[in-house]
Amino acid sequence: MLRLFLLAGLWFILAAMSAHSFAVASERKMLVEIEIKAPADIIHLKQIGVDIVTERTRPPIHAIVTDKQREELKGSGWASHVEIEDLDRYFKEKINVDGNLGSYHTYTEMVDELQRVAAAYPNITRLVDIGDSWEKTQGIADRDIWALKISDNPEMEERMEPDVLIVGCHHARELITVEIPLAIIRTLTENYAVDSRIKFLVNHREIWIVPMLNPDGHVYVEETDSWWRKNRNTNGYDNVSHQGVDLNRNYSFQWGYDNIGSSPYPQSETYRGASPFSEPETQALKNLVEKRHFVLSLSYHSYGNLFLFPWGYIKADTEDHATFQKLGKMYTRQNGYTYGNTKDGIIYKTNGEMNDWMYGKQKSKDRVFGVTIEVGNTFQPPESEVPEFIRENVTPALRMILAAKRLKP
């Protein structure tokens, strides 16, 4: 019993040290550029709880901090420059927040659009509830996680056709990552009858699109905190700074490999959860993947203008590195994004994330070539820029769907 008390006390002390005082939720938040001298500096910033908003390791490194946090960074020898002085005010100025996020979809608007598409194109779509959000499992809210299947035989499983998965909104504040999957849906359905190339894709692929994996977090962005990242699991805390799990650190492959690629502390923005697949949102995606035969997955995030692939948890290439590179060249040919992995030095290490699980876990499911696209070079693009981000990503995504045939075993 004494040993248990000592261990509990040690955990509490370590958690407090890790969080430092970087867990202030109610102060003004600003976007700053932090000067780093080496990629290892990012590790130190993450260890003291700085909310780094992009996975890239090359400058500029952007982070969300309060005034107090910025002073603490300065006192620790970190130079920073303010990019956006007041993020909440910026959000309200750049994005119409009259209750519907303007051009961005709210959760309710997304569900309405999926239902509209399914009703308008019943011969090539099937709308599927793949699971519940965390708040629904607790009886707090009634939000489902929706997937739309697009195929010429949506009610059938055609084993000869490659399955492709497209996912948006692991992280709540990344609003553009909902819009791109929805744009892909519109492109495939609205052009099916008039574009032979689109018809070929729909007739020869089984395409599953999950525009919003994190509905609770997204609604929290809509209503409360424009810069919330994680889901809404309270983790047993009343203090909002200790709530939420980073869904893209909650997958089982190499979950918790180290405390650099994810965090064991609830107050961290990269908190990995109590256990692998502890969250109903990642469980929903897991169940979908294990029931299908996907060969390729695209996970949309923002930002960084990057095309990322495994491995993420270590600086090493997979045995299919050449294939991932070909996919990267294919996707970035039009939009000029940078492609690579952790070994290439363009991103910091992550563990328990979707791509590594998709590719690395092969007992309960097929091997999947999982990739992440980090969209754009601003965190929440103004509404006026949304059409351009859609244009520079939809055609490359269609190119990837076409290439899926080459990946099928």
N, C-alpha and C positions, 0 to 999 in steps of 0.2 A: 504493500500500500504506500509506504514511504517513497518507494521508487517511482510509483505512478505520480505522486504529488510533485516530486522533483522534476520529472519529465514534463509535466504540465506547466510547471513554473518556468522551465527552460524554454519551452515553446513560446510562452507568452512574452518572455524577454526578447527572444529572437524576432518575434513578429513586430514588437514595438521598435526594435532597432532597425529592422528592414524598412518599416514604414517611415521612420524618422519623423518629420512633421509634414510630409508631403501628402497628407490625406485630408485637406481642407476642402469641404464641398460647397460652402455657402459664399465664399469670397468671389470677387470678380476674377474671371479667367481670361488669360491672354495667350496668344500664339507667339512663341519666340523661336528664334533661330539660335541654336547653341553651337558655339565654336568647339570643334573637336580636333584633336591632333592625330588620332589613330582610331581604328574601329573598336579597339579595346575600351575606349572611353565610353562607348555606348553601354557596355556591360556595367560599368560603374554607375552610370546614370540610371539604368534600370534597377540596380540593386538598392538605390536610395529612393525608389518609387516615382521617378519622373515619368510622366505620361508622354512617351514618344509616339508620335502619330503616324509615322511611316516606317516600314521595315527596312528601308534602304540604309546602307552603311556609309555611303558617300555624301559629303556635304552638299546642300545644307541639311542639317538635322533639325527638325521642327518638333516642338513639344508644347503641351498645354500646361500652364502653370498659373498660380495665383501671385499676387504681389509679394506675399510673404515667402512663397517658394522661390521666387526670382531672387529675392534678397539672400536667401539661404544658399542658392547656387553661387551668387557672387561672393558670399563669405567663404565658400569652399573652393574658390578659384576658377569658377566656370564663367566665361564671358558669354553674354547673350544679347540679342538684339530683338526688339519688339517688332513683330510683323503685323499683328492685329491686336489693338489695345484692349478691346472689350469684345469677346467672342459672342456673348449673348446679343449685344447691340448689333454687331456685324450680321449675325444670323437674321435678325429682324429686318435689317436694312436690305440685305441681299436676297432673302427668301420670304415670300409672302406668308406670314404666319397669322392669317386671319382665321385659323382653325382648320385649315386644310393643306398647309405647306405649299400653297401655290401650285407650281408645275410638278412638284414632287408628290408622289402618292402617299397618302396616309395608309394605315393598315386596312381600314374600312374601304377606301377607294381601290386598293389593290384587289381585295376580295371581290368587290363589285365588278372590276374589270375582268378578272378570271372567270367569273360566272357569266358575264356578257359574252366573252369569247367562246366559252363552252357551249352556250346556247346558240350562238350564231354559226358555229362550225362543228356540229355534232358528229359529222362523218370522219373528222380527222383529229378530234380532241377528246380527252377524258379528264375530268377534274377529280382529284383524289385528295381526301383528307388523310395525311400520312402521320398525324400525331398532334399532341397538345403542347401548348406553351407551359412554362413553369407555373405561371399564375393560374392557368386553368386547372392544373393538377391540384392546386391548393384551394380551389373554389373562389379565387379572388376575381377572376375575369373569365371571359368565354372566348378564347382565341385559339384557333386551330392553325396548323401549319399545312399549307396547301401546295400541291404539285399538279402541274398540268402536263399530261402526256400528249404528244403530237405525233401522229402516225396515220398511215392510210387505213390501218385496222386497229384503232385505239383500244378495243376491247380484247384483242388477242395478243399473245406473246409469240412473236415471230423470231425464232431462235437464230435464223440465218442472217437477220439484220442486226447491225451493231447498235448497242444502246449507248446513248450519250446523256450525261447529267450536267445541268447548268444550275448553279446555286448563287443566290444573292443574300446579302445582309446577315452575315455572321455577326458583324459589329453594328450596333444600332445606329450610330451617328453617321455611317457611311451611306448617305441617302442615295447617291448616284448608283449604288450597287443593286438597288431595286429596279431602277429605271431601265438599265441595260437588258436584264432578263425579260422584262415586260416588252421592250422594243423587239427583242428576238421573237417573242411570241407573236406580236403583231405582224412582223415581217413574214413569218412562216405561214400564218393563217390567212392574212389578207391577200397574199400574192400566190397562194396555192393554185388558184384557178387560172391565173393569167401569166405566170412565169414558169417556164419548163424546168429551169434550174431548181427553183424552190420545190416544185412538184416532185422532182427526182429525189431531193433530200427527204421530204416527208414520206414518200413511197418506199424508200430504201433504208430508212433509219427509224429507230424508236427513241424519241427525244423527250426527256423528262426535265421540266423546268420548275425550280423552287425559288420564286422571286424573293421571299422573305423568310429566312430560317429563324429569325429572332423577333417575333412580333411584339412581345412584351417590351423589349428594349426599345423598339422603334416607336411604340406608343408613348413610352417615357420621354423619348426625344421630342415627340409631337407636343406633349403636354407639360413637361417639367424641366428637363435638362437637355438643351440642344446638343450637348457634347458627351452624352452617356454612351459607353462602349459595350458593356457586357449585357448578359441577360438580367432578369430581375429576381433571381434567387436571393433571398435575404441572407442566406448562410447562417441564419439564427441570430442575426444582429438587428437592433433597431437603428443603429448608426448607418446612414446611407453610404458612408465612405467605405464600409466593410461589406457591402452587398454586391452581388453580381458575380457571375462566372464568365470568363472568356471562352466562348464556345469553340474558338479555333485553337484552344489548348486542351480540349477535353476529350479528344479522340484517343483510342487505346494504344496505338502503335508508338512505342517509346514515350508513353505518358510519364511525365516527371523524370525524364532522363537526367536532367540537371535543373538547377534553379536559375539558370541563365536564360534558357529558351522558354521557360514558363516560371511562374511563381507559386510557392506553397501558401502565400499569405493572402487572405481575402481582400485586404485593402489595396492590393496591386491590380493594375489594369490588365495584367496577364495572369490573373489567378486561374489555375487549371481545374479547380473543383476538388471535391473531397475524394473522388476516385474516377477512373476512366469511364466515360459515358454516364456520369452521374446526372447529367441534365436531360430532361425529356426532349429538348430540341435536337441534341446530337443523337439521342436514341432513335428519334423519328427518322433521321437521315440514315442511320446505321441499318434500321429495319428495311428501308426502301432499297438500299444498295445490296443487302444480303439476299433479297428476293428477286433481284434482277441480274442481268449479265452485262453490266456496264464495261465498256472498254476505255472510255475517256470521260473525264469530268473537268469542268471549268468553274472555278470559284472566284466570284468578283469581289474585290475590296477596293478601298481608296486610302492613300494615294501614293504616287511614285513613278508612274509611267513604266511599269515593270511587268514582265512575264516570268513567273517563278515556277520552279519544279524541284523535286527531291534531289538530294536529301536536304531537309531543313534542320534536322537535329544534330548533324555533324558536318564537318567540312569534308565531304566526300561525294563522289559521283555514284550513281546507280549503274547497274550492268546495262541498262538501256539508255545511257547518257546520250548516245548519238541520236536516238529517236527523239528524246526530249529536245535536243538542240534543233532538230528538223522542225518540230512543232513550233518552237520558239521563233525560228526564222520565218515560218509560214505566217504566224500570227502578227509579227511585228513588221512585216514587209511594208504594210500600208501606213501604220500609225507611228513607226519609229520608236516604239518602246524598247527598252533594254531587256534582254532575256538572260537567264542564268539561275544559279542556285547559291547556297551558302558558301560552297567552295570557291565560287567565282568572286566572292567578296562584295556582292552587290546588296546582300541582305544580311541581317544579323540572325543568329541561331534561334530556331523555334522548335519546341517539341510538343507532342500531343496534337499536332495540327492535321488538317484534312488531307493535304496532298500526300504526306508520308504514310498516313493510314491507308489511303486509297491504293497506293502502290505497294506498300510494304506488308500489309496484312493480307495473306492469301490462303488462310485456312477456312474461314467462315464465308469467304466471298472470292470472286475472281480478282485477278490483278487488274488494276485500273490505272491508266496514265492520268494522274491528277495534276492539274496546273492551277496556279493562281494568277489573276490579272489585277494589278494595282492600277487603278484608273486615275489619270490626270495628275496635275501638279498643284492642286489646291484641295483643302480638306472637304469642304462642302461647297461645290461650285455654285456661283450665282445661277439663277434660273435661265438667264440668257445664254449660258454656256452649255446647258444640258444637251441641246440638239447636236452640238459638235462632238461631245463625248460619246453620244449614241452612234453617230456616223462613223467615228474612228474605231468602234468596237464591234458593231453588228456584222459587217462584212467579214472581218477576220474570224468571228465566231462561226459564221456559216462555212468558212473555209475549213475550220477545224472539224465541224460536223461531217463534211465531205471526207476529210482525211481519216475519219474513224474506221473506215473499212480496212485500211492498211494495218490497224492495230489489233484487229480481231484475230484471236488464235486460230 
